[in-house]
Amino acid sequence: MTLTLYNFWAATAPYRVRIGLALKGLEFDTVPVDLRAGDQHGEAYRSRNPQGLAPALETGGGELLTQSLAILEWLEETYPEPALLPADPLGRAHVRAMANIVACDIHPLNNVRVQRALEGLGVSRDDVTAWCARWVGDGFDALEILVNRHGEGFAFGATPTLADCLLIPQVYAAARYDLDMSRWPALKAVAEHAAGHPAFEAAHPRNQPGAPKA
């Protein structure tokens, strides 16, 4: 089947799915959705994804999937090798917990919609940045402990998992808030290790259609 990813190069949620697709060795077509220009609010995109968010993934079988974690879980179930979840239930629970720290506790509090809503309430740009940095920092504090406990090069073990699909884009985004990753040496080491992996390199924002040329 032909997979089609509705993608914005700079956004972390599509970045997660690109990593998963690359780790699975899956080819896919790309349809750019410029979130900064508001493409997600247009009728053409809303008819596909009523929530008006990216990413979305067309499966090639007439179905369109939304929400990055749901897409990654579908990829894992549909294309089980190489696995992005450990074989044992306890390991899978740990990996999902790490992924959820990013997806549920960090990202929802600092995405563009929230930042714009805060600014609309009169919050200054500096205070919005401080707000975002606070929640990223809190999540990274927890992940630092978990990666020290479970990591062996990647966030959980010696091979990439769902946790890395979430962590690496969030580390990339941390630069927007002037966060010094030396505060979290275990996370920094995972990000540096992942940078040498071809799947993470292929998924990086700089290598996506629409990304500014260096």
FIKOLZA-1660 file (N, C-alpha, C; in steps of 0.1 Angstrom, whole numbers, plus 5000, padded with zeros to 4 digits):
% residues 214
   i   px   py   pz ch aa at
   1 5008 4988 5000  A  M  N
   1 5000 5000 5000  A  M CA
   1 5009 5012 5000  A  M  C
   2 5004 5023 4994  A  T  N
   2 5011 5036 4994  A  T CA
   2 5007 5044 5006  A  T  C
   3 5017 5048 5014  A  L  N
   3 5014 5057 5025  A  L CA
   3 5016 5071 5021  A  L  C
   4 5008 5080 5027  A  T  N
   4 5009 5094 5024  A  T CA
   4 5009 5102 5037  A  T  C
   5 5019 5109 5040  A  L  N
   5 5020 5117 5053  A  L CA
   5 5017 5131 5050  A  L  C
   6 5007 5137 5057  A  Y  N
   6 5005 5151 5057  A  Y CA
   6 5014 5157 5068  A  Y  C
   7 5023 5166 5063  A  N  N
   7 5035 5168 5071  A  N CA
   7 5038 5183 5071  A  N  C
   8 5043 5188 5082  A  F  N
   8 5049 5201 5083  A  F CA
   8 5063 5199 5088  A  F  C
   9 5073 5204 5081  A  W  N
   9 5087 5201 5083  A  W CA
   9 5092 5205 5097  A  W  C
  10 5086 5216 5103  A  A  N
  10 5092 5221 5116  A  A CA
  10 5084 5216 5128  A  A  C
  11 5073 5210 5126  A  A  N
  11 5065 5205 5137  A  A CA
  11 5070 5192 5143  A  A  C
  12 5069 5191 5156  A  T  N
  12 5074 5179 5163  A  T CA
  12 5065 5167 5161  A  T  C
  13 5052 5168 5161  A  A  N
  13 5043 5157 5159  A  A CA
  13 5045 5149 5146  A  A  C
  14 5046 5156 5135  A  P  N
  14 5049 5149 5122  A  P CA
  14 5063 5143 5123  A  P  C
  15 5073 5150 5129  A  Y  N
  15 5086 5145 5131  A  Y CA
  15 5086 5131 5137  A  Y  C
  16 5078 5130 5147  A  R  N
  16 5077 5117 5154  A  R CA
  16 5074 5105 5144  A  R  C
  17 5064 5108 5136  A  V  N
  17 5059 5098 5126  A  V CA
  17 5069 5096 5115  A  V  C
  18 5076 5106 5111  A  R  N
  18 5087 5104 5101  A  R CA
  18 5098 5095 5107  A  R  C
  19 5101 5096 5120  A  I  N
  19 5111 5087 5126  A  I CA
  19 5106 5073 5125  A  I  C
  20 5093 5071 5129  A  G  N
  20 5088 5058 5129  A  G CA
  20 5088 5051 5115  A  G  C
  21 5084 5059 5105  A  L  N
  21 5084 5054 5092  A  L CA
  21 5098 5050 5087  A  L  C
  22 5107 5059 5090  A  A  N
  22 5121 5056 5086  A  A CA
  22 5127 5044 5093  A  A  C
  23 5124 5043 5106  A  L  N
  23 5129 5031 5114  A  L CA
  23 5123 5018 5108  A  L  C
  24 5111 5019 5103  A  K  N
  24 5104 5007 5097  A  K CA
  24 5109 5005 5083  A  K  C
  25 5116 5014 5077  A  G  N
  25 5121 5013 5063  A  G CA
  25 5109 5015 5053  A  G  C
  26 5099 5023 5057  A  L  N
  26 5088 5024 5048  A  L CA
  26 5089 5037 5039  A  L  C
  27 5086 5035 5027  A  E  N
  27 5085 5047 5018  A  E CA
  27 5072 5053 5019  A  E  C
  28 5071 5066 5017  A  F  N
  28 5058 5073 5018  A  F CA
  28 5059 5086 5010  A  F  C
  29 5047 5090 5005  A  D  N
  29 5046 5103 4998  A  D CA
  29 5043 5113 5009  A  D  C
  30 5046 5126 5006  A  T  N
  30 5045 5137 5015  A  T CA
  30 5035 5147 5009  A  T  C
  31 5026 5152 5017  A  V  N
  31 5018 5164 5013  A  V CA
  31 5021 5174 5024  A  V  C
  32 5027 5185 5020  A  P  N
  32 5030 5196 5029  A  P CA
  32 5017 5203 5035  A  P  C
  33 5017 5205 5048  A  V  N
  33 5007 5213 5054  A  V CA
  33 5014 5224 5062  A  V  C
  34 5013 5236 5057  A  D  N
  34 5021 5247 5063  A  D CA
  34 5013 5252 5075  A  D  C
  35 5017 5248 5087  A  L  N
  35 5009 5252 5099  A  L CA
  35 5011 5267 5102  A  L  C
  36 5022 5272 5098  A  R  N
  36 5024 5287 5100  A  R CA
  36 5015 5295 5091  A  R  C
  37 5012 5290 5079  A  A  N
  37 5004 5297 5070  A  A CA
  37 4989 5294 5072  A  A  C
  38 4986 5285 5081  A  G  N
  38 4972 5281 5084  A  G CA
  38 4966 5272 5074  A  G  C
  39 4974 5264 5067  A  D  N
  39 4968 5254 5058  A  D CA
  39 4959 5244 5065  A  D  C
  40 4962 5241 5077  A  Q  N
  40 4954 5231 5085  A  Q CA
  40 4940 5236 5087  A  Q  C
  41 4937 5248 5086  A  H  N
  41 4923 5253 5088  A  H CA
  41 4915 5254 5075  A  H  C
  42 4921 5251 5064  A  G  N
  42 4914 5251 5051  A  G CA
  42 4904 5240 5050  A  G  C
  43 4894 5242 5042  A  E  N
  43 4884 5232 5040  A  E CA
  43 4889 5219 5034  A  E  C
  44 4899 5220 5025  A  A  N
  44 4905 5207 5019  A  A CA
  44 4911 5198 5030  A  A  C
  45 4918 5204 5039  A  Y  N
  45 4925 5196 5049  A  Y CA
  45 4915 5192 5060  A  Y  C
  46 4906 5201 5064  A  R  N
  46 4896 5198 5075  A  R CA
  46 4887 5187 5070  A  R  C
  47 4885 5185 5057  A  S  N
  47 4876 5174 5053  A  S CA
  47 4883 5161 5055  A  S  C
  48 4896 5161 5056  A  R  N
  48 4904 5149 5058  A  R CA
  48 4906 5147 5073  A  R  C
  49 4910 5158 5080  A  N  N
  49 4913 5157 5094  A  N CA
  49 4904 5168 5101  A  N  C
  50 4893 5164 5107  A  P  N
  50 4884 5174 5113  A  P CA
  50 4890 5182 5124  A  P  C
  51 4901 5177 5131  A  Q  N
  51 4907 5184 5141  A  Q CA
  51 4916 5195 5136  A  Q  C
  52 4920 5194 5123  A  G  N
  52 4929 5204 5117  A  G CA
  52 4943 5204 5123  A  G  C
  53 4948 5193 5126  A  L  N
  53 4962 5192 5131  A  L CA
  53 4970 5183 5122  A  L  C
  54 4983 5184 5124  A  A  N
  54 4993 5175 5117  A  A CA
  54 5000 5167 5127  A  A  C
  55 5003 5155 5124  A  P  N
  55 5002 5148 5111  A  P CA
  55 4989 5141 5109  A  P  C
  56 4987 5137 5096  A  A  N
  56 4977 5127 5093  A  A CA
  56 4984 5117 5083  A  A  C
  57 4980 5105 5083  A  L  N
  57 4986 5095 5075  A  L CA
  57 4975 5087 5067  A  L  C
  58 4975 5088 5054  A  E  N
  58 4967 5080 5046  A  E CA
  58 4973 5066 5044  A  E  C
  59 4966 5056 5047  A  T  N
  59 4971 5042 5047  A  T CA
  59 4972 5036 5034  A  T  C
  60 4966 5042 5024  A  G  N
  60 4965 5036 5010  A  G CA
  60 4954 5026 5009  A  G  C
  61 4947 5024 5019  A  G  N
  61 4935 5015 5019  A  G CA
  61 4922 5023 5021  A  G  C
  62 4923 5036 5019  A  G  N
  62 4911 5045 5020  A  G CA
  62 4909 5050 5034  A  G  C
  63 4918 5047 5043  A  E  N
  63 4917 5052 5057  A  E CA
  63 4927 5063 5059  A  E  C
  64 4923 5073 5068  A  L  N
  64 4932 5083 5072  A  L CA
  64 4933 5083 5087  A  L  C
  65 4945 5082 5092  A  L  N
  65 4948 5082 5106  A  L CA
  65 4953 5095 5111  A  L  C
  66 4949 5099 5123  A  T  N
  66 4954 5111 5130  A  T CA
  66 4960 5108 5143  A  T  C
  67 4966 5118 5149  A  Q  N
  67 4973 5117 5162  A  Q CA
  67 4986 5108 5161  A  Q  C
  68 4997 5115 5164  A  S  N
  68 5010 5108 5161  A  S CA
  68 5012 5095 5169  A  S  C
  69 5008 5094 5181  A  L  N
  69 5009 5082 5189  A  L CA
  69 5001 5071 5183  A  L  C
  70 4988 5074 5179  A  A  N
  70 4980 5064 5173  A  A CA
  70 4985 5059 5160  A  A  C
  71 4991 5068 5152  A  I  N
  71 4998 5064 5139  A  I CA
  71 5009 5055 5142  A  I  C
  72 5018 5059 5152  A  L  N
  72 5029 5050 5155  A  L CA
  72 5025 5037 5160  A  L  C
  73 5015 5036 5168  A  E  N
  73 5010 5023 5173  A  E CA
  73 5005 5015 5161  A  E  C
  74 4998 5021 5151  A  W  N
  74 4993 5014 5139  A  W CA
  74 5005 5009 5131  A  W  C
  75 5015 5017 5130  A  L  N
  75 5027 5012 5122  A  L CA
  75 5033 5000 5129  A  L  C
  76 5034 5001 5142  A  E  N
  76 5039 4989 5150  A  E CA
  76 5031 4977 5148  A  E  C
  77 5018 4978 5148  A  E  N
  77 5010 4966 5146  A  E CA
  77 5009 4961 5132  A  E  C
  78 5010 4970 5122  A  T  N
  78 5009 4967 5108  A  T CA
  78 5022 4962 5102  A  T  C
  79 5033 4968 5107  A  Y  N
  79 5047 4965 5102  A  Y CA
  79 5055 4962 5114  A  Y  C
  80 5054 4950 5120  A  P  N
  80 5060 4947 5133  A  P CA
  80 5075 4947 5134  A  P  C
  81 5082 4946 5122  A  E  N
  81 5097 4946 5122  A  E CA
  81 5102 4957 5115  A  E  C
  82 5113 4963 5120  A  P  N
  82 5118 4962 5134  A  P CA
  82 5109 4967 5144  A  P  C
  83 5108 4961 5156  A  A  N
  83 5099 4965 5166  A  A CA
  83 5103 4978 5173  A  A  C
  84 5093 4986 5176  A  L  N
  84 5095 4998 5183  A  L CA
  84 5090 4997 5197  A  L  C
  85 5085 4986 5201  A  L  N
  85 5081 4983 5215  A  L CA
  85 5088 4970 5219  A  L  C
  86 5093 4969 5232  A  P  N
  86 5099 4957 5237  A  P CA
  86 5090 4945 5236  A  P  C
  87 5095 4933 5237  A  A  N
  87 5087 4921 5236  A  A CA
  87 5079 4918 5249  A  A  C
  88 5084 4923 5260  A  D  N
  88 5077 4920 5273  A  D CA
  88 5068 4931 5277  A  D  C
  89 5057 4927 5283  A  P  N
  89 5047 4938 5287  A  P CA
  89 5052 4949 5296  A  P  C
  90 5061 4945 5305  A  L  N
  90 5067 4955 5314  A  L CA
  90 5075 4965 5306  A  L  C
  91 5083 4961 5298  A  G  N
  91 5091 4969 5289  A  G CA
  91 5082 4978 5281  A  G  C
  92 5072 4973 5275  A  R  N
  92 5063 4981 5267  A  R CA
  92 5056 4992 5275  A  R  C
  93 5053 4988 5287  A  A  N
  93 5047 4999 5296  A  A CA
  93 5056 5010 5299  A  A  C
  94 5069 5007 5301  A  H  N
  94 5079 5017 5304  A  H CA
  94 5081 5026 5292  A  H  C
  95 5082 5020 5280  A  V  N
  95 5084 5028 5268  A  V CA
  95 5072 5037 5265  A  V  C
  96 5060 5032 5267  A  R  N
  96 5048 5040 5265  A  R CA
  96 5048 5051 5275  A  R  C
  97 5052 5048 5288  A  A  N
  97 5052 5059 5298  A  A CA
  97 5061 5070 5294  A  A  C
  98 5073 5067 5289  A  M  N
  98 5083 5077 5285  A  M CA
  98 5077 5085 5273  A  M  C
  99 5071 5078 5263  A  A  N
  99 5065 5085 5252  A  A CA
  99 5054 5094 5256  A  A  C
 100 5046 5090 5266  A  N  N
 100 5035 5098 5271  A  N CA
 100 5039 5110 5279  A  N  C
 101 5051 5110 5285  A  I  N
 101 5056 5122 5292  A  I CA
 101 5057 5133 5281  A  I  C
 102 5062 5130 5270  A  V  N
 102 5063 5140 5259  A  V CA
 102 5049 5143 5253  A  V  C
 103 5042 5133 5249  A  A  N
 103 5029 5135 5242  A  A CA
 103 5018 5141 5250  A  A  C
 104 5018 5138 5263  A  C  N
 104 5007 5142 5272  A  C CA
 104 5010 5153 5281  A  C  C
 105 5023 5153 5286  A  D  N
 105 5026 5163 5297  A  D CA
 105 5035 5174 5292  A  D  C
 106 5043 5173 5281  A  I  N
 106 5051 5184 5276  A  I CA
 106 5045 5191 5265  A  I  C
 107 5043 5184 5254  A  H  N
 107 5039 5190 5241  A  H CA
 107 5025 5198 5242  A  H  C
 108 5015 5192 5249  A  P  N
 108 5002 5200 5249  A  P CA
 108 5003 5213 5255  A  P  C
 109 5013 5215 5264  A  L  N
 109 5014 5228 5271  A  L CA
 109 5022 5238 5264  A  L  C
 110 5029 5234 5253  A  N  N
 110 5038 5244 5246  A  N CA
 110 5036 5244 5231  A  N  C
 111 5025 5238 5226  A  N  N
 111 5023 5238 5212  A  N CA
 111 5019 5252 5207  A  N  C
 112 5018 5254 5194  A  V  N
 112 5016 5267 5189  A  V CA
 112 5002 5272 5193  A  V  C
 113 4992 5264 5193  A  R  N
 113 4979 5268 5196  A  R CA
 113 4978 5274 5210  A  R  C
 114 4985 5267 5220  A  V  N
 114 4985 5272 5233  A  V CA
 114 4993 5285 5234  A  V  C
 115 5004 5286 5227  A  Q  N
 115 5012 5299 5228  A  Q CA
 115 5003 5310 5222  A  Q  C
 116 4996 5308 5212  A  R  N
 116 4988 5319 5206  A  R CA
 116 4977 5322 5215  A  R  C
 117 4971 5312 5222  A  A  N
 117 4960 5315 5231  A  A CA
 117 4965 5324 5243  A  A  C
 118 4977 5320 5248  A  L  N
 118 4983 5328 5259  A  L CA
 118 4985 5343 5255  A  L  C
 119 4991 5344 5243  A  E  N
 119 4993 5358 5238  A  E CA
 119 4980 5365 5236  A  E  C
 120 4970 5358 5232  A  G  N
 120 4957 5364 5230  A  G CA
 120 4951 5369 5244  A  G  C
 121 4955 5363 5255  A  L  N
 121 4951 5367 5268  A  L CA
 121 4960 5378 5274  A  L  C
 122 4969 5383 5266  A  G  N
 122 4978 5394 5270  A  G CA
 122 4991 5390 5276  A  G  C
 123 4994 5377 5276  A  V  N
 123 5007 5372 5281  A  V CA
 123 5018 5377 5272  A  V  C
 124 5029 5382 5277  A  S  N
 124 5040 5387 5269  A  S CA
 124 5047 5375 5262  A  S  C
 125 5054 5378 5251  A  R  N
 125 5062 5368 5245  A  R CA
 125 5072 5361 5254  A  R  C
 126 5079 5370 5262  A  D  N
 126 5089 5364 5271  A  D CA
 126 5083 5355 5281  A  D  C
 127 5071 5359 5286  A  D  N
 127 5064 5350 5296  A  D CA
 127 5059 5337 5290  A  D  C
 128 5055 5338 5277  A  V  N
 128 5051 5326 5270  A  V CA
 128 5063 5316 5269  A  V  C
 129 5074 5322 5265  A  T  N
 129 5086 5314 5264  A  T CA
 129 5090 5307 5277  A  T  C
 130 5089 5315 5288  A  A  N
 130 5092 5310 5301  A  A CA
 130 5082 5299 5305  A  A  C
 131 5069 5300 5302  A  W  N
 131 5059 5290 5304  A  W CA
 131 5063 5277 5297  A  W  C
 132 5066 5278 5284  A  C  N
 132 5070 5266 5276  A  C CA
 132 5082 5259 5282  A  C  C
 133 5092 5267 5285  A  A  N
 133 5105 5262 5291  A  A CA
 133 5102 5254 5304  A  A  C
 134 5093 5260 5312  A  R  N
 134 5090 5253 5325  A  R CA
 134 5085 5239 5323  A  R  C
 135 5076 5237 5314  A  W  N
 135 5069 5224 5312  A  W CA
 135 5079 5214 5305  A  W  C
 136 5086 5220 5296  A  V  N
 136 5096 5211 5289  A  V CA
 136 5106 5206 5300  A  V  C
 137 5111 5216 5308  A  G  N
 137 5121 5212 5318  A  G CA
 137 5115 5202 5328  A  G  C
 138 5103 5204 5332  A  D  N
 138 5097 5194 5342  A  D CA
 138 5097 5180 5336  A  D  C
 139 5093 5179 5323  A  G  N
 139 5092 5166 5316  A  G CA
 139 5106 5160 5314  A  G  C
 140 5115 5169 5311  A  F  N
 140 5129 5164 5309  A  F CA
 140 5135 5159 5322  A  F  C
 141 5132 5165 5333  A  D  N
 141 5137 5161 5346  A  D CA
 141 5133 5146 5349  A  D  C
 142 5120 5143 5346  A  A  N
 142 5115 5130 5348  A  A CA
 142 5121 5120 5338  A  A  C
 143 5122 5124 5325  A  L  N
 143 5128 5115 5315  A  L CA
 143 5143 5112 5317  A  L  C
 144 5150 5122 5323  A  E  N
 144 5164 5120 5326  A  E CA
 144 5166 5108 5336  A  E  C
 145 5157 5107 5346  A  I  N
 145 5158 5096 5355  A  I CA
 145 5155 5083 5348  A  I  C
 146 5144 5083 5340  A  L  N
 146 5140 5071 5333  A  L CA
 146 5150 5066 5323  A  L  C
 147 5157 5075 5316  A  V  N
 147 5167 5071 5306  A  V CA
 147 5179 5066 5313  A  V  C
 148 5183 5072 5324  A  N  N
 148 5194 5067 5332  A  N CA
 148 5191 5053 5337  A  N  C
 149 5178 5050 5340  A  R  N
 149 5174 5037 5346  A  R CA
 149 5173 5027 5335  A  R  C
 150 5169 5030 5323  A  H  N
 150 5165 5020 5313  A  H CA
 150 5174 5021 5300  A  H  C
 151 5180 5033 5298  A  G  N
 151 5187 5035 5285  A  G CA
 151 5200 5028 5284  A  G  C
 152 5203 5024 5271  A  E  N
 152 5216 5017 5268  A  E CA
 152 5220 5023 5254  A  E  C
 153 5221 5036 5253  A  G  N
 153 5224 5042 5240  A  G CA
 153 5212 5050 5235  A  G  C
 154 5200 5043 5235  A  F  N
 154 5187 5049 5232  A  F CA
 154 5180 5051 5245  A  F  C
 155 5168 5056 5244  A  A  N
 155 5160 5060 5256  A  A CA
 155 5157 5047 5265  A  A  C
 156 5154 5036 5258  A  F  N
 156 5151 5024 5265  A  F CA
 156 5159 5013 5257  A  F  C
 157 5169 5008 5263  A  G  N
 157 5177 4997 5257  A  G CA
 157 5187 5003 5247  A  G  C
 158 5191 4993 5238  A  A  N
 158 5202 4996 5229  A  A CA
 158 5197 4998 5215  A  A  C
 159 5184 4997 5213  A  T  N
 159 5178 5000 5199  A  T CA
 159 5167 5010 5200  A  T  C
 160 5164 5017 5189  A  P  N
 160 5153 5027 5190  A  P CA
 160 5140 5021 5193  A  P  C
 161 5132 5029 5201  A  T  N
 161 5118 5025 5204  A  T CA
 161 5109 5037 5202  A  T  C
 162 5097 5034 5205  A  L  N
 162 5087 5045 5205  A  L CA
 162 5091 5057 5213  A  L  C
 163 5098 5055 5224  A  A  N
 163 5102 5065 5233  A  A CA
 163 5111 5075 5225  A  A  C
 164 5120 5070 5217  A  D  N
 164 5129 5078 5209  A  D CA
 164 5122 5086 5199  A  D  C
 165 5112 5080 5193  A  C  N
 165 5103 5087 5183  A  C CA
 165 5097 5100 5189  A  C  C
 166 5095 5100 5202  A  L  N
 166 5089 5111 5208  A  L CA
 166 5100 5120 5214  A  L  C
 167 5110 5114 5220  A  L  N
 167 5120 5122 5227  A  L CA
 167 5128 5131 5217  A  L  C
 168 5133 5125 5206  A  I  N
 168 5142 5133 5198  A  I CA
 168 5136 5145 5192  A  I  C
 169 5123 5145 5187  A  P  N
 169 5117 5158 5183  A  P CA
 169 5116 5168 5194  A  P  C
 170 5113 5163 5206  A  Q  N
 170 5112 5173 5217  A  Q CA
 170 5125 5179 5221  A  Q  C
 171 5136 5171 5220  A  V  N
 171 5149 5177 5222  A  V CA
 171 5152 5188 5212  A  V  C
 172 5148 5185 5199  A  Y  N
 172 5150 5194 5188  A  Y CA
 172 5142 5207 5191  A  Y  C
 173 5130 5206 5196  A  A  N
 173 5122 5218 5199  A  A CA
 173 5127 5225 5211  A  A  C
 174 5134 5219 5220  A  A  N
 174 5139 5226 5232  A  A CA
 174 5148 5238 5229  A  A  C
 175 5154 5238 5218  A  A  N
 175 5163 5249 5214  A  A CA
 175 5155 5262 5212  A  A  C
 176 5142 5261 5209  A  R  N
 176 5133 5273 5208  A  R CA
 176 5132 5280 5221  A  R  C
 177 5134 5274 5232  A  Y  N
 177 5132 5280 5245  A  Y CA
 177 5145 5282 5252  A  Y  C
 178 5156 5282 5245  A  D  N
 178 5169 5284 5250  A  D CA
 178 5173 5275 5262  A  D  C
 179 5168 5263 5261  A  L  N
 179 5171 5253 5272  A  L CA
 179 5185 5247 5270  A  L  C
 180 5193 5247 5280  A  D  N
 180 5206 5241 5279  A  D CA
 180 5205 5226 5282  A  D  C
 181 5208 5218 5272  A  M  N
 181 5206 5203 5273  A  M CA
 181 5217 5197 5282  A  M  C
 182 5227 5205 5286  A  S  N
 182 5237 5199 5296  A  S CA
 182 5230 5197 5309  A  S  C
 183 5219 5202 5312  A  R  N
 183 5211 5200 5324  A  R CA
 183 5206 5185 5324  A  R  C
 184 5205 5179 5313  A  W  N
 184 5200 5165 5311  A  W CA
 184 5210 5157 5303  A  W  C
 185 5221 5153 5309  A  P  N
 185 5232 5146 5301  A  P CA
 185 5227 5133 5295  A  P  C
 186 5218 5126 5302  A  A  N
 186 5214 5113 5296  A  A CA
 186 5206 5116 5283  A  A  C
 187 5197 5126 5284  A  L  N
 187 5189 5129 5272  A  L CA
 187 5198 5134 5261  A  L  C
 188 5207 5143 5264  A  K  N
 188 5217 5148 5254  A  K CA
 188 5224 5137 5248  A  K  C
 189 5229 5127 5255  A  A  N
 189 5236 5116 5250  A  A CA
 189 5228 5107 5240  A  A  C
 190 5215 5105 5244  A  V  N
 190 5206 5098 5235  A  V CA
 190 5204 5106 5222  A  V  C
 191 5202 5119 5222  A  A  N
 191 5200 5127 5210  A  A CA
 191 5213 5126 5202  A  A  C
 192 5225 5127 5208  A  E  N
 192 5237 5126 5200  A  E CA
 192 5239 5113 5194  A  E  C
 193 5235 5102 5201  A  H  N
 193 5236 5089 5196  A  H CA
 193 5226 5087 5184  A  H  C
 194 5214 5092 5185  A  A  N
 194 5204 5091 5175  A  A CA
 194 5208 5098 5162  A  A  C
 195 5215 5109 5164  A  A  N
 195 5219 5117 5153  A  A CA
 195 5228 5109 5143  A  A  C
 196 5235 5099 5147  A  G  N
 196 5243 5091 5138  A  G CA
 196 5235 5079 5132  A  G  C
 197 5222 5078 5135  A  H  N
 197 5214 5067 5129  A  H CA
 197 5207 5072 5116  A  H  C
 198 5208 5065 5105  A  P  N
 198 5203 5070 5093  A  P CA
 198 5188 5073 5093  A  P  C
 199 5180 5066 5101  A  A  N
 199 5165 5069 5101  A  A CA
 199 5163 5082 5108  A  A  C
 200 5170 5085 5118  A  F  N
 200 5168 5098 5125  A  F CA
 200 5173 5110 5116  A  F  C
 201 5183 5107 5109  A  E  N
 201 5188 5118 5100  A  E CA
 201 5178 5120 5089  A  E  C
 202 5173 5110 5083  A  A  N
 202 5163 5111 5072  A  A CA
 202 5150 5119 5077  A  A  C
 203 5147 5117 5089  A  A  N
 203 5135 5123 5095  A  A CA
 203 5137 5137 5100  A  A  C
 204 5149 5142 5101  A  H  N
 204 5152 5155 5107  A  H CA
 204 5145 5166 5099  A  H  C
 205 5140 5176 5106  A  P  N
 205 5134 5187 5099  A  P CA
 205 5142 5193 5087  A  P  C
 206 5155 5194 5088  A  R  N
 206 5163 5201 5078  A  R CA
 206 5162 5193 5065  A  R  C
 207 5158 5180 5065  A  N  N
 207 5158 5172 5053  A  N CA
 207 5144 5171 5047  A  N  C
 208 5135 5179 5052  A  Q  N
 208 5121 5178 5047  A  Q CA
 208 5117 5188 5036  A  Q  C
 209 5108 5185 5028  A  P  N
 209 5103 5195 5018  A  P CA
 209 5098 5207 5025  A  P  C
 210 5102 5219 5020  A  G  N
 210 5098 5232 5026  A  G CA
 210 5107 5237 5037  A  G  C
 211 5117 5229 5041  A  A  N
 211 5126 5234 5051  A  A CA
 211 5135 5245 5045  A  A  C
 212 5139 5255 5052  A  P  N
 212 5148 5265 5047  A  P CA
 212 5161 5259 5043  A  P  C
 213 5167 5263 5032  A  K  N
 213 5180 5258 5028  A  K CA
 213 5191 5265 5036  A  K  C
 214 5201 5257 5040  A  A  N
 214 5212 5263 5048  A  A CA
 214 5220 5272 5040  A  A  C
% end
